[in-house]
Amino acid sequence: MLNFIKSKIAEEIYDHKFIEEKTGTPNNTKYFPEAITKMKNHYQLIINDPNKTKESQKNANVPDELLISHITPIPKIPNPSLLKNFRPIACDSDIFKTMERVIKEELVHHLEKIKFLPKEQFGFRHGKSTTTQMIIFQEHIVKEASAGKTIDVIYMDMEKAFDLLTFQEIISKLKKAKVSGKLLKLLTIFITQRKFLVKVNKSKSQITDSTSGVGQGFVLSAILFIIVFAQISEHLNLFKDILHFIFADDLKLAFSYYINEFDPAILQNILNELFTFCSEKSITINPTKSVHV
């Protein structure tokens, strides 16, 4: 899992010409020489260079410049008037994004290899998409309806799901996914030591520490979220009468039954289980985007 591709690092990180061409927000050319030197040392630690001393490994870190994100508020609705009407999108350093892409590739491969992610999760995975989810869902609906059953479907949206996860919960689930060693150390730095400032037009806020979440706009955000959210399938699969489908933080429940055997307690029990799980993970279900059909 730690077999990172050295050619990628050499091509996208060590190459000064590449970096100079990538001078978008929030990179600044004055930081490049220092950042490259520090990142080279850190990459050597990840690759497990035997020439590095234990003292160097102990003191390794990621340059602060690479951990600062520019947050741009993007309107969710036309003519927004409230803070909750905006979605905070993070713009990262190109060097940071390159490192994230390398890690994501290896991390996704590892998760699929150990079969950590549930089959019900269709988001951000190779060979899965909204289309494949809809095909399976439609086949299920046709089968159940042909058998004379009624189908109740509940669509649920998690409010600010990417922003409210605790750092402790994310790191705990990475360990459960058998992520360890230097990769876990590096991910912990990325997760817990991020800083941000808000940028609106030409105005900028002061730099502030991130205290929770994985941040929307980061390359690793989605995969880190579905690692944490994977546990929900363990709870929902206890209810054999109800199927569920997940795309990132969007959840769909499908309950089929013969009308003369309908028991509302079944739906209520799974909703209670779901609300308990979300409360424990600091996730809130958005009632305005949740629908029962």
C-alpha positions as CSV (number, residue, x, y, z in Angstrom):
1,M,0.0,0.0,0.0
2,L,2.9,2.3,0.6
3,N,4.4,1.5,-2.8
4,F,3.9,5.0,-4.1
5,I,4.9,5.7,-7.7
6,K,8.2,7.5,-7.7
7,S,7.9,8.6,-11.3
8,K,4.7,10.5,-10.4
9,I,6.4,12.4,-7.6
10,A,9.4,13.2,-9.8
11,E,7.1,14.3,-12.7
12,E,4.6,16.4,-10.7
13,I,6.4,17.5,-7.6
14,Y,10.2,17.7,-8.1
15,D,9.9,19.4,-11.5
16,H,10.3,23.1,-10.9
17,K,9.0,23.9,-14.4
18,F,5.8,22.0,-13.6
19,I,5.3,23.9,-10.3
20,E,6.0,27.3,-11.9
21,E,3.3,26.5,-14.5
22,K,0.9,25.7,-11.7
23,T,0.7,29.1,-9.9
24,G,-3.0,29.2,-9.2
25,T,-4.6,29.7,-5.8
26,P,-3.3,29.3,-3.2
27,N,0.3,28.6,-4.4
28,N,2.9,31.3,-4.2
29,T,6.2,31.0,-6.1
30,K,8.2,32.3,-3.1
31,Y,7.4,29.1,-1.2
32,F,8.3,26.7,-4.0
33,P,12.0,26.1,-3.1
34,E,11.4,25.6,0.6
35,A,8.2,23.5,0.0
36,I,9.9,21.3,-2.6
37,T,12.9,20.6,-0.2
38,K,10.6,19.8,2.7
39,M,8.3,17.6,0.6
40,K,11.2,15.7,-0.9
41,N,12.3,14.8,2.6
42,H,8.8,13.8,3.5
43,Y,8.3,11.7,0.4
44,Q,11.6,9.9,1.2
45,L,10.1,9.0,4.6
46,I,7.0,7.6,3.0
47,I,8.9,5.5,0.5
48,N,10.9,4.3,3.5
49,D,14.4,5.4,2.3
50,P,16.9,3.4,4.4
51,N,19.3,6.3,4.4
52,K,17.1,8.5,6.5
53,T,17.7,8.5,10.2
54,K,15.2,7.9,12.9
55,E,15.6,11.4,14.1
56,S,14.6,12.7,10.6
57,Q,11.6,10.5,10.6
58,K,10.5,11.7,14.0
59,N,10.7,15.4,13.0
60,A,9.2,15.1,9.6
61,N,6.2,17.3,8.8
62,V,4.3,18.9,5.9
63,P,5.0,22.6,5.2
64,D,2.3,24.9,6.6
65,E,2.0,26.5,3.1
66,L,0.6,23.3,1.7
67,L,-2.0,22.9,4.5
68,I,-3.7,26.2,4.0
69,S,-6.8,26.2,1.9
70,H,-8.7,29.1,0.4
71,I,-12.4,28.6,1.0
72,T,-14.8,30.0,-1.5
73,P,-18.5,30.2,-0.7
74,I,-20.5,28.8,-3.6
75,P,-24.3,29.6,-3.6
76,K,-26.5,26.5,-3.3
77,I,-29.6,28.4,-4.5
78,P,-30.3,31.5,-6.6
79,N,-30.1,34.8,-4.7
80,P,-28.8,33.3,-1.4
81,S,-29.4,35.5,1.7
82,L,-28.3,33.2,4.6
83,L,-25.0,31.6,5.4
84,K,-26.5,28.1,5.2
85,N,-27.3,28.9,1.5
86,F,-23.6,28.6,0.6
87,R,-21.4,25.6,0.2
88,P,-17.8,26.1,1.3
89,I,-15.4,24.8,-1.4
90,A,-11.7,24.4,-0.7
91,C,-9.0,25.4,-3.2
92,D,-5.7,23.7,-2.3
93,S,-2.1,23.9,-3.3
94,D,-1.4,22.0,-6.5
95,I,1.5,20.3,-4.8
96,F,-0.9,19.2,-2.0
97,K,-3.4,17.9,-4.6
98,T,-0.8,15.9,-6.4
99,M,0.1,14.2,-3.2
100,E,-3.5,13.5,-2.5
101,R,-4.0,12.0,-6.0
102,V,-1.2,9.5,-5.4
103,I,-2.5,8.6,-1.9
104,K,-6.1,8.2,-3.2
105,E,-5.1,5.9,-6.0
106,E,-3.3,3.6,-3.5
107,L,-6.0,4.0,-0.8
108,V,-8.9,3.0,-3.1
109,H,-7.0,0.0,-4.4
110,H,-6.3,-1.1,-0.8
111,L,-10.0,-0.7,0.3
112,E,-11.2,-2.7,-2.7
113,K,-8.6,-5.4,-2.1
114,I,-9.7,-6.0,1.5
115,K,-13.4,-5.5,0.6
116,F,-13.8,-2.8,3.3
117,L,-16.5,-0.8,1.5
118,P,-20.0,-2.2,1.4
119,K,-21.5,-3.2,-1.9
120,E,-24.3,-0.7,-1.2
121,Q,-21.9,2.2,-1.6
122,F,-21.9,3.4,-5.2
123,G,-20.0,6.7,-4.8
124,F,-16.4,7.3,-5.9
125,R,-15.6,3.7,-6.6
126,H,-14.3,2.0,-9.7
127,G,-17.0,0.2,-11.7
128,K,-19.8,1.9,-9.7
129,S,-21.9,5.0,-10.4
130,T,-25.3,6.5,-10.1
131,T,-26.2,4.6,-13.3
132,T,-25.3,1.2,-11.9
133,Q,-27.1,2.0,-8.7
134,M,-30.3,3.0,-10.6
135,I,-30.2,-0.2,-12.7
136,I,-30.0,-2.4,-9.7
137,F,-32.7,-0.4,-7.9
138,Q,-35.0,-0.5,-11.0
139,E,-34.6,-4.2,-11.3
140,H,-35.6,-4.6,-7.6
141,I,-38.7,-2.4,-8.0
142,V,-39.9,-4.3,-11.1
143,K,-39.4,-7.7,-9.4
144,E,-41.2,-6.7,-6.2
145,A,-44.1,-5.0,-8.1
146,S,-44.5,-8.0,-10.4
147,A,-44.9,-10.1,-7.2
148,G,-47.8,-7.9,-6.2
149,K,-45.9,-6.0,-3.4
150,T,-46.1,-2.4,-2.5
151,I,-42.8,-0.5,-2.2
152,D,-42.0,2.3,0.1
153,V,-38.9,4.3,-0.8
154,I,-37.2,6.9,1.5
155,Y,-34.6,9.3,0.1
156,M,-32.4,10.8,2.8
157,D,-29.7,13.5,2.6
158,M,-27.0,14.1,5.2
159,E,-26.6,17.7,6.1
160,K,-23.1,19.1,6.0
161,A,-21.9,15.5,6.3
162,F,-18.4,16.3,5.0
163,D,-17.9,19.2,7.5
164,L,-19.1,17.7,10.8
165,L,-17.2,14.4,11.1
166,T,-14.8,14.5,14.0
167,F,-11.1,14.0,13.4
168,Q,-11.0,11.2,16.0
169,E,-13.8,9.3,14.1
170,I,-12.0,9.6,10.7
171,I,-8.7,8.4,12.1
172,S,-10.4,5.6,14.0
173,K,-12.0,4.3,10.8
174,L,-8.8,4.6,8.9
175,K,-7.2,2.2,11.4
176,K,-10.2,-0.1,11.1
177,A,-9.6,-0.1,7.4
178,K,-6.0,-1.4,8.1
179,V,-4.3,1.9,7.2
180,S,-1.2,2.2,9.4
181,G,2.4,3.2,9.6
182,K,3.7,6.3,7.7
183,L,0.6,6.5,5.5
184,L,-1.6,6.8,8.6
185,K,0.8,9.4,10.0
186,L,0.7,11.5,6.8
187,L,-3.1,11.2,6.5
188,T,-3.4,12.3,10.2
189,I,-1.4,15.4,9.4
190,F,-3.6,16.2,6.4
191,I,-6.7,15.7,8.4
192,T,-5.9,17.4,11.7
193,Q,-3.5,20.2,10.8
194,R,-5.4,21.8,8.0
195,K,-5.9,25.5,8.1
196,F,-8.1,27.8,6.0
197,L,-9.0,31.3,5.1
198,V,-12.2,32.5,3.4
199,K,-11.9,34.4,0.2
200,V,-14.7,36.5,-1.3
201,N,-13.7,38.5,-4.4
202,K,-10.5,40.2,-3.3
203,S,-11.1,40.1,0.4
204,K,-9.6,37.5,2.7
205,S,-10.2,36.4,6.3
206,Q,-7.5,35.5,8.8
207,I,-6.1,32.0,8.7
208,T,-8.0,29.7,11.1
209,D,-7.5,26.0,12.1
210,S,-9.9,23.4,10.9
211,T,-11.6,21.7,13.8
212,S,-13.7,19.0,12.1
213,G,-14.6,17.4,8.8
214,V,-12.8,16.5,5.7
215,G,-13.5,19.7,3.7
216,Q,-15.3,19.8,0.4
217,G,-13.0,20.3,-2.6
218,F,-10.1,18.1,-1.3
219,V,-9.1,15.2,-3.5
220,L,-9.3,12.8,-0.5
221,S,-12.5,14.2,1.0
222,A,-15.0,11.8,-0.6
223,I,-13.0,8.6,0.0
224,L,-12.3,9.6,3.6
225,F,-16.1,10.2,4.1
226,I,-17.2,6.9,2.6
227,I,-14.6,5.1,4.8
228,V,-16.4,6.5,7.9
229,F,-19.9,6.1,6.4
230,A,-19.2,2.4,5.5
231,Q,-20.3,1.3,9.0
232,I,-23.9,2.4,8.4
233,S,-24.4,-0.6,6.1
234,E,-23.5,-2.9,9.0
235,H,-26.5,-1.4,10.9
236,L,-28.9,-1.3,8.0
237,N,-28.2,-4.9,6.9
238,L,-29.6,-6.1,10.2
239,F,-33.0,-5.3,8.7
240,K,-33.5,-8.0,6.1
241,D,-36.8,-6.7,4.8
242,I,-35.2,-3.4,3.7
243,L,-32.6,-2.7,1.0
244,H,-30.5,0.4,1.0
245,F,-28.4,2.2,-1.6
246,I,-25.7,4.8,-0.9
247,F,-24.0,7.3,-3.1
248,A,-21.5,9.2,-0.9
249,D,-23.7,10.8,1.7
250,D,-27.1,10.2,-0.1
251,L,-29.1,7.3,1.2
252,K,-32.0,5.5,-0.2
253,L,-34.1,2.9,1.6
254,A,-36.5,0.5,-0.2
255,F,-39.1,-1.5,1.8
256,S,-41.4,-3.9,-0.1
257,Y,-44.3,-5.7,1.5
258,Y,-47.8,-7.2,0.8
259,I,-50.3,-4.6,1.7
260,N,-52.2,-6.9,4.1
261,E,-49.0,-7.6,6.0
262,F,-47.7,-4.1,6.3
263,D,-46.0,-3.4,9.7
264,P,-45.0,0.3,10.2
265,A,-42.8,-0.7,13.1
266,I,-40.3,-2.1,10.6
267,L,-39.7,1.3,9.0
268,Q,-39.7,3.0,12.3
269,N,-37.1,0.7,13.7
270,I,-34.7,1.2,10.9
271,L,-35.2,5.0,11.1
272,N,-34.4,4.8,14.8
273,E,-31.3,2.8,14.1
274,L,-30.3,5.3,11.4
275,F,-30.8,8.4,13.6
276,T,-28.8,6.8,16.4
277,F,-25.9,6.0,14.1
278,C,-25.9,9.6,12.7
279,S,-26.0,11.1,16.1
280,E,-23.0,9.1,17.2
281,K,-21.1,10.2,14.1
282,S,-22.0,13.9,14.4
283,I,-24.1,13.6,11.2
284,T,-27.4,15.4,10.8
285,I,-30.2,14.2,8.4
286,N,-31.5,17.1,6.4
287,P,-35.4,16.9,6.6
288,T,-35.9,19.4,3.8
289,K,-34.1,17.1,1.3
290,S,-35.5,13.8,2.6
291,V,-38.6,12.3,1.0
292,H,-40.9,9.3,1.5
293,V,-42.5,7.9,-1.6
